[in-house]
Amino acid sequence: MKQNALPISIKEFADALFKRPCQVPYRHDQRGHRTVGLAVSGGVDSMALAALCMQMKKNYIPFASDGYPIHLGKIDFRAVIVNHGVRDGSLEEAQKVMGVLESLGMTSRILTLPWKDITGNPSQLPNFESLARKYRFQAIGKYCQKSDISSILLGHHADDQAETVLMRLAKGARGVGLLGIKPSSLIPECEGIYGVHESGNPITLALPIKSKQGTKWTNIIGKDNGDQSASRVLKIMPQLEVESGGITLYRPLLEFPKERLIATCEALSVEWFEDNTNSDPTLTDRNAIRHLYDHSGLPMVLPKSRVLDLSAQLQNVENLRQQKVDQLIKQCKVLSFDTRRGTLIMEFPSIPSITPQDIASRSILAAMLLRRVIMTITPNSIVSLNQVSAAVPEIFPLPDVTTQPKTINTAGIMFQPFNVDRKYPGKNEWHIFRQPRYRSSLDETIVPELLPGAKPQWLLFDNRYWLQIHNEMSSKAGSLVIRFFNKEDIPKLERSLDERGHRVLKRLLRTVNGEERWRYSLPVVVWRPHGGMIVGEEVILGLPSLGVKVVSSSNVKWSCRYKKINLSDLGLQAVEDLKTFKVRRVMKGKGEVSDKPGFAPWVAKREKSVWNDIFDRGSQVKGDTDN
């Protein structure tokens, strides 16, 4: 450590935590308290983090000019210590760390990783590091979800950042690949765990926001003059609730070098514990980079300061691009967004390019815009710019292009021209929906039988729909399965419904501008008797996202919600504590359409009386036709 390294002041730490780089949000309970988690390993980084948190809580009273909307004394910090359980003495080491944290006044919990499915010593597995990472984050995520903790602080520092950038540079990364560790990110390795992965706090969509910049909503549910019948149906069958919440990781020490963390622990007389494996350059790439910095002439060529400057410069460029994309997305016009169908109709703005040199920059901005948009619909949790770059020439053609646009498949979704005219820049409307999937056992989810006293779990299907299914069907007789809807299912489902139910189903499955493929990305619940992989032996129980359920399946109940989305990108907001109305059952006899809540809160009462008329009259409308 350099002799002039200074401890991190409480004001510096508070700024890093609540302003930049982290900007941790403050959500409190009814008492005004909020619990924040810390992942503590016992190393100098996490121990300095813990010490700074408690110093800030006990001693720092922010002034109004500091801009903190909170009383720091009401934050409860709770540490999580992970015991991997693969070395003798690991539990004792974790208990020593707990003892130091208790001396600081911080509550902590030791989580021992489960290795139930592993025979022998897990540390001897070739993929031990990746498995340990997966189990570690899942254990932390589940504990925090049960403890009502939505923010977790990690101790990554500036030296970690420099090592990460240099490792990526050595592996050939360029551009955004050299941005390094993010100040905040979603908790990894937890996809599909309800309450941990972008879920746990469902919201109801309110009326759309009309942006001052010109963002326009024609209809929250259906496009005027293009999807009116579907719009009327879904006003009575309101939008699905949309998930929000989940756990986020924050790294407030990223701008501080390790030497200042050491100085902080020494100044506060806080003990830390060294992991000897971190000094072995043969174990990991990071250890090798660290060894080069400590024992060779590498710093003379690529000092950490230069590596960090490179990453910061690239981050500034990325921030400027994101600001431009923010402006572009405000110019988009969302004509229809349907959570039940999982479809979006959007009018894109033109992106001018003044000089030939602007074309490359224009393409990058267009790809970034498309990526932001399709995250609302795609089943992919990560979408690269390369994946969407193929769609850029079709959706944002150069001025001299006059050829007719074509349908594009990319990143698990389809872009279909809806109302596009190359001669008129304002006519650039596209229908965006999930690319249909063909029948495959890999796309199926088996719902376990619900045991007495147990609570049904939320399942994430296709990374788009959260389903909670109460399954009382005997697993000895067959399997309850969630899979993709297909064309052969339609006549079988129709046979399970009476005449009125048939008409309602027909309305719900209407084509959009002649397009029916969006149907075949919907989840369908089926009962499959044992020994019956034959399609004809399946019994279709319903379409959860559309609210269609066959009454005969009384032993199966479900709730359905749409995945978490960026509401501001679509000009939406959430409404809390909305008054909901009782669901009206519109199918009698064989089947029904129902879901909760019932009528959309913004639908006038007089509109409820026209329920039957919608299905009995049902005039044909351009862009939304029976098929």
ZAMARGU-4260 file (C-alpha; in steps of 0.2 Angstrom, whole numbers, plus 5000, padded with zeros to 4 digits):
<rodrens>
0) 5000/5000/5000 | 5006/5018/4996 | 5011/5028/5011 | 4999/5042/5006 | 4984/5031/5003
5) 4969/5040/5013 | 4955/5031/5021 | 4938/5033/5012 | 4928/5046/5021 | 4910/5043/5025
10) 4904/5058/5014 | 4914/5050/4999 | 4905/5033/5003 | 4888/5040/5004 | 4890/5049/4988
15) 4896/5034/4979 | 4881/5024/4986 | 4867/5036/4984 | 4873/5047/4970 | 4885/5041/4957
20) 4890/5028/4952 | 4877/5017/4961 | 4862/5028/4964 | 4854/5015/4976 | 4835/5018/4977
25) 4828/5021/4994 | 4812/5011/4997 | 4806/5010/5015 | 4793/5001/5025 | 4779/5009/5035
30) 4791/5013/5049 | 4803/5022/5037 | 4816/5008/5038 | 4824/4999/5024 | 4836/4984/5024
35) 4851/4983/5013 | 4861/4967/5011 | 4880/4965/5009 | 4889/4950/5002 | 4904/4948/5014
40) 4918/4936/5010 | 4930/4942/5024 | 4942/4950/5012 | 4948/4968/5014 | 4936/4974/5001
45) 4920/4967/5009 | 4926/4971/5027 | 4929/4989/5022 | 4912/4990/5014 | 4904/4984/5030
50) 4914/4996/5041 | 4909/5011/5030 | 4891/5006/5030 | 4890/5006/5049 | 4901/5022/5051
55) 4888/5030/5039 | 4873/5024/5048 | 4880/5029/5065 | 4889/5045/5063 | 4884/5054/5047
60) 4870/5066/5047 | 4867/5072/5029 | 4864/5090/5025 | 4849/5095/5014 | 4862/5101/5001
65) 4868/5083/5000 | 4853/5078/4991 | 4849/5062/5001 | 4830/5059/5002 | 4833/5048/5018
70) 4838/5047/5036 | 4853/5036/5035 | 4851/5030/5053 | 4835/5021/5047 | 4844/5009/5035
75) 4847/4992/5042 | 4862/4984/5035 | 4863/4965/5035 | 4878/4954/5029 | 4877/4938/5020
80) 4892/4926/5022 | 4893/4911/5010 | 4901/4895/5017 | 4905/4885/5001 | 4908/4870/5013
85) 4921/4861/5002 | 4936/4864/5013 | 4939/4859/5031 | 4938/4874/5043 | 4927/4884/5031
90) 4913/4886/5043 | 4925/4891/5057 | 4932/4905/5045 | 4914/4911/5041 | 4911/4912/5060
95) 4926/4922/5062 | 4920/4934/5049 | 4903/4935/5058 | 4912/4939/5074 | 4920/4954/5067
100) 4904/4960/5059 | 4895/4959/5075 | 4908/4969/5083 | 4904/4983/5071 | 4886/4981/5075
105) 4880/4973/5059 | 4868/4958/5059 | 4874/4944/5048 | 4869/4927/5042 | 4880/4912/5036
110) 4873/4902/5021 | 4881/4885/5018 | 4879/4880/5000 | 4870/4864/4996 | 4880/4851/4986
115) 4866/4837/4987 | 4867/4832/4969 | 4886/4831/4969 | 4896/4815/4973 | 4913/4817/4980
120) 4923/4833/4983 | 4914/4847/4973 | 4930/4857/4972 | 4938/4843/4961 | 4924/4846/4947
125) 4931/4854/4931 | 4916/4867/4932 | 4918/4870/4951 | 4920/4889/4949 | 4904/4891/4938
130) 4894/4879/4949 | 4900/4888/4965 | 4895/4905/4957 | 4878/4899/4953 | 4874/4891/4970
135) 4881/4906/4979 | 4870/4919/4970 | 4855/4908/4971 | 4857/4906/4990 | 4860/4924/4992
140) 4845/4928/4981 | 4833/4917/4990 | 4838/4922/5007 | 4836/4941/5002 | 4819/4938/4995
145) 4813/4930/5011 | 4821/4944/5021 | 4813/4958/5010 | 4830/4964/5004 | 4830/4970/4986
150) 4847/4978/4986 | 4864/4969/4989 | 4881/4979/4990 | 4896/4970/4984 | 4914/4975/4987
155) 4922/4976/4970 | 4935/4990/4968 | 4945/5000/4956 | 4959/4986/4955 | 4945/4973/4951
160) 4939/4985/4937 | 4957/4987/4929 | 4960/4968/4930 | 4943/4964/4922 | 4946/4977/4908
165) 4964/4970/4905 | 4957/4952/4904 | 4944/4956/4891 | 4957/4966/4881 | 4968/4951/4881
170) 4954/4940/4875 | 4951/4952/4860 | 4936/4962/4867 | 4934/4979/4859 | 4922/4994/4861
175) 4908/4990/4874 | 4917/4974/4879 | 4929/4985/4888 | 4917/4994/4899 | 4921/4983/4913
180) 4911/4980/4929 | 4894/4989/4930 | 4890/4999/4945 | 4874/4991/4946 | 4866/4975/4938
185) 4853/4962/4941 | 4858/4947/4951 | 4864/4934/4940 | 4861/4915/4940 | 4843/4917/4946
190) 4833/4917/4931 | 4816/4909/4934 | 4816/4911/4953 | 4801/4921/4958 | 4804/4937/4969
195) 4823/4936/4965 | 4823/4938/4946 | 4814/4953/4940 | 4798/4949/4949 | 4789/4949/4966
200) 4780/4965/4965 | 4766/4964/4952 | 4759/4981/4945 | 4743/4986/4936 | 4746/4996/4920
205) 4738/5013/4920 | 4732/5024/4906 | 4747/5028/4895 | 4757/5044/4897 | 4757/5056/4883
210) 4775/5062/4881 | 4779/5081/4879 | 4792/5075/4866 | 4778/5068/4855 | 4777/5050/4860
215) 4759/5045/4856 | 4748/5031/4862 | 4734/5027/4850 | 4727/5014/4861 | 4735/5004/4876
220) 4727/4988/4869 | 4723/4989/4851 | 4727/5000/4836 | 4713/5011/4830 | 4707/5006/4813
225) 4717/4990/4815 | 4714/4980/4830 | 4697/4987/4836 | 4688/4970/4840 | 4703/4964/4850
230) 4703/4980/4859 | 4685/4979/4864 | 4688/4961/4870 | 4703/4965/4880 | 4695/4981/4888
235) 4683/4968/4897 | 4698/4956/4898 | 4710/4969/4905 | 4729/4968/4902 | 4738/4956/4913
240) 4747/4962/4928 | 4765/4966/4924 | 4779/4960/4936 | 4792/4972/4944 | 4804/4970/4958
245) 4818/4958/4960 | 4835/4960/4967 | 4849/4972/4961 | 4868/4971/4965 | 4877/4988/4968
250) 4896/4991/4969 | 4899/5008/4978 | 4918/5005/4979 | 4922/5004/4960 | 4930/5021/4960
255) 4941/5017/4975 | 4958/5008/4973 | 4962/4993/4985 | 4975/5003/4994 | 4962/5015/5001
260) 4951/5000/5006 | 4966/4994/5016 | 4969/5011/5023 | 4950/5012/5028 | 4951/4995/5038
265) 4967/5000/5046 | 4960/5017/5052 | 4945/5009/5059 | 4954/4994/5067 | 4944/4982/5057
270) 4951/4965/5054 | 4951/4956/5037 | 4955/4939/5031 | 4966/4935/5016 | 4962/4921/5004
275) 4978/4912/5000 | 4971/4905/4984 | 4970/4923/4977 | 4989/4924/4976 | 4991/4908/4965
280) 4993/4914/4947 | 4990/4897/4941 | 4972/4896/4947 | 4963/4909/4937 | 4965/4922/4924
285) 4962/4936/4937 | 4976/4929/4948 | 4988/4929/4933 | 4984/4947/4929 | 4986/4952/4947
290) 5002/4943/4948 | 5009/4952/4933 | 5004/4969/4940 | 5013/4965/4957 | 5028/4956/4951
295) 5033/4962/4933 | 5035/4977/4922 | 5017/4976/4916 | 5013/4992/4925 | 5026/5002/4915
300) 5017/4997/4899 | 4998/4996/4905 | 4997/5005/4922 | 4980/5002/4930 | 4977/5021/4929
305) 4978/5020/4910 | 4967/5005/4909 | 4954/5013/4920 | 4955/5029/4909 | 4952/5019/4894
310) 4936/5011/4901 | 4930/5028/4908 | 4932/5035/4890 | 4922/5021/4882 | 4909/5023/4896
315) 4907/5041/4892 | 4904/5037/4873 | 4892/5024/4878 | 4882/5036/4889 | 4881/5049/4875
320) 4874/5036/4864 | 4861/5030/4877 | 4856/5048/4879 | 4853/5049/4860 | 4843/5033/4860
325) 4833/5040/4875 | 4828/5054/4863 | 4824/5043/4849 | 4813/5031/4859 | 4802/5046/4864
330) 4799/5049/4846 | 4792/5031/4844 | 4773/5030/4843 | 4767/5014/4852 | 4751/5010/4843
335) 4747/4994/4852 | 4755/4984/4867 | 4746/4968/4872 | 4752/4959/4887 | 4740/4944/4884
340) 4745/4941/4866 | 4763/4947/4869 | 4763/4958/4854 | 4768/4976/4850 | 4764/4988/4836
345) 4775/5003/4834 | 4779/5017/4823 | 4797/5021/4822 | 4805/5038/4818 | 4817/5041/4804
350) 4835/5043/4809 | 4844/5055/4797 | 4862/5053/4792 | 4870/5069/4786 | 4887/5063/4779
355) 4893/5045/4774 | 4903/5046/4790 | 4887/5046/4800 | 4881/5030/4793 | 4890/5019/4805
360) 4885/5029/4820 | 4867/5029/4813 | 4867/5010/4812 | 4873/5008/4830 | 4860/5020/4837
365) 4846/5011/4827 | 4852/4994/4833 | 4852/5001/4851 | 4835/5008/4849 | 4828/4991/4842
370) 4836/4982/4856 | 4827/4993/4869 | 4811/4990/4860 | 4812/4971/4858 | 4816/4968/4876
375) 4797/4971/4879 | 4793/4955/4868 | 4809/4944/4866 | 4811/4928/4877 | 4830/4932/4877
380) 4837/4939/4893 | 4852/4946/4883 | 4851/4953/4866 | 4867/4959/4857 | 4868/4973/4845
385) 4874/4960/4832 | 4858/4951/4834 | 4847/4966/4829 | 4859/4974/4816 | 4851/4963/4802
390) 4834/4972/4806 | 4842/4990/4804 | 4842/4991/4785 | 4824/4986/4784 | 4816/4997/4798
395) 4828/5011/4796 | 4833/5011/4777 | 4844/5025/4769 | 4835/5038/4760 | 4838/5031/4743
400) 4831/5014/4747 | 4814/5011/4739 | 4812/4992/4739 | 4797/4985/4749 | 4802/4980/4767
405) 4801/4961/4772 | 4798/4952/4788 | 4814/4949/4799 | 4817/4936/4812 | 4830/4940/4825
410) 4833/4938/4844 | 4818/4927/4846 | 4805/4939/4839 | 4798/4944/4822 | 4797/4961/4814
415) 4783/4961/4802 | 4779/4977/4791 | 4762/4983/4797 | 4760/5000/4788 | 4776/5004/4779
420) 4778/5016/4764 | 4795/5021/4759 | 4788/5036/4750 | 4781/5043/4766 | 4793/5044/4781
425) 4779/5044/4794 | 4772/5027/4788 | 4785/5015/4797 | 4773/5004/4807 | 4779/4987/4812
430) 4771/4972/4821 | 4783/4964/4833 | 4779/4947/4841 | 4788/4932/4848 | 4794/4920/4834
435) 4783/4905/4835 | 4790/4889/4841 | 4788/4872/4834 | 4783/4857/4846 | 4798/4852/4856
440) 4800/4844/4873 | 4813/4856/4877 | 4800/4870/4877 | 4789/4861/4890 | 4787/4864/4908
445) 4780/4850/4919 | 4769/4857/4934 | 4772/4846/4949 | 4757/4840/4959 | 4753/4851/4974
450) 4755/4842/4990 | 4743/4845/5004 | 4747/4861/5014 | 4760/4867/5000 | 4759/4883/4991
455) 4760/4883/4972 | 4776/4891/4965 | 4777/4904/4951 | 4785/4897/4935 | 4793/4907/4921
460) 4788/4901/4904 | 4798/4906/4889 | 4805/4921/4899 | 4789/4930/4896 | 4775/4924/4906
465) 4775/4920/4925 | 4762/4906/4929 | 4756/4901/4946 | 4747/4884/4944 | 4737/4876/4957
470) 4738/4858/4952 | 4728/4845/4961 | 4729/4832/4947 | 4737/4816/4953 | 4755/4813/4946
475) 4751/4795/4946 | 4738/4797/4932 | 4748/4809/4921 | 4757/4825/4919 | 4751/4843/4919
480) 4761/4852/4906 | 4764/4870/4900 | 4769/4871/4882 | 4767/4882/4866 | 4750/4883/4858
485) 4750/4876/4840 | 4738/4876/4826 | 4731/4858/4830 | 4726/4864/4847 | 4712/4876/4840
490) 4699/4863/4835 | 4702/4853/4850 | 4699/4868/4861 | 4684/4873/4852 | 4676/4856/4855
495) 4678/4859/4873 | 4668/4875/4873 | 4650/4879/4869 | 4644/4890/4855 | 4646/4907/4864
500) 4663/4901/4870 | 4668/4896/4853 | 4664/4914/4847 | 4674/4922/4861 | 4689/4911/4857
505) 4688/4916/4839 | 4688/4934/4844 | 4703/4932/4855 | 4713/4923/4842 | 4709/4935/4828
510) 4723/4938/4816 | 4732/4955/4816 | 4734/4962/4798 | 4732/4944/4792 | 4745/4938/4803
515) 4741/4922/4814 | 4759/4916/4819 | 4758/4927/4836 | 4746/4914/4842 | 4759/4900/4842
520) 4770/4908/4855 | 4756/4908/4868 | 4757/4896/4883 | 4744/4882/4884 | 4741/4871/4899
525) 4737/4852/4894 | 4734/4836/4904 | 4744/4822/4897 | 4739/4805/4904 | 4754/4793/4907
530) 4760/4784/4892 | 4753/4797/4881 | 4765/4807/4871 | 4753/4805/4857 | 4745/4822/4853
535) 4728/4815/4852 | 4729/4809/4870 | 4732/4827/4877 | 4717/4836/4885 | 4719/4855/4883
540) 4714/4864/4899 | 4716/4882/4893 | 4726/4897/4887 | 4731/4906/4903 | 4737/4923/4896
545) 4720/4925/4886 | 4710/4920/4902 | 4703/4905/4893 | 4699/4890/4904 | 4689/4874/4901
550) 4677/4872/4916 | 4680/4853/4917 | 4697/4856/4924 | 4691/4861/4941 | 4707/4853/4949
555) 4718/4865/4940 | 4718/4884/4944 | 4731/4897/4938 | 4736/4915/4938 | 4746/4923/4924
560) 4757/4939/4924 | 4768/4947/4911 | 4787/4949/4913 | 4795/4964/4920 | 4797/4978/4906
565) 4803/4996/4905 | 4787/5005/4907 | 4795/5022/4903 | 4801/5016/4886 | 4782/5013/4881
570) 4775/5028/4889 | 4767/5018/4903 | 4765/5020/4922 | 4759/5009/4936 | 4743/5012/4946
575) 4743/5007/4964 | 4728/5002/4974 | 4716/5002/4959 | 4698/4997/4962 | 4694/4981/4953
580) 4678/4974/4948 | 4671/4956/4949 | 4674/4945/4934 | 4659/4941/4924 | 4659/4924/4917
585) 4654/4924/4899 | 4655/4906/4895 | 4642/4894/4902 | 4642/4875/4901 | 4658/4868/4894
590) 4670/4883/4896 | 4673/4901/4903 | 4684/4916/4900 | 4690/4923/4917 | 4704/4931/4925
595) 4708/4943/4939 | 4706/4957/4940 | 4690/4958/4930 | 4685/4974/4921 | 4699/4986/4918
600) 4697/5000/4931 | 4697/5014/4918 | 4682/5006/4908 | 4666/5015/4911 | 4652/5005/4919
605) 4641/5007/4904 | 4654/4998/4894 | 4652/4982/4904 | 4634/4981/4898 | 4639/4979/4880
610) 4649/4963/4884 | 4638/4951/4875 | 4635/4963/4861 | 4654/4963/4857 | 4654/4944/4854
615) 4636/4943/4846 | 4639/4958/4834 | 4658/4957/4831 | 4659/4967/4814 | 4674/4964/4803
620) 4688/4977/4805 | 4703/4980/4794 | 4719/4973/4801 | 4710/4961/4813 | 4701/4947/4804
625) 4694/4930/4808 | 4704/4916/4802
</rodrens>
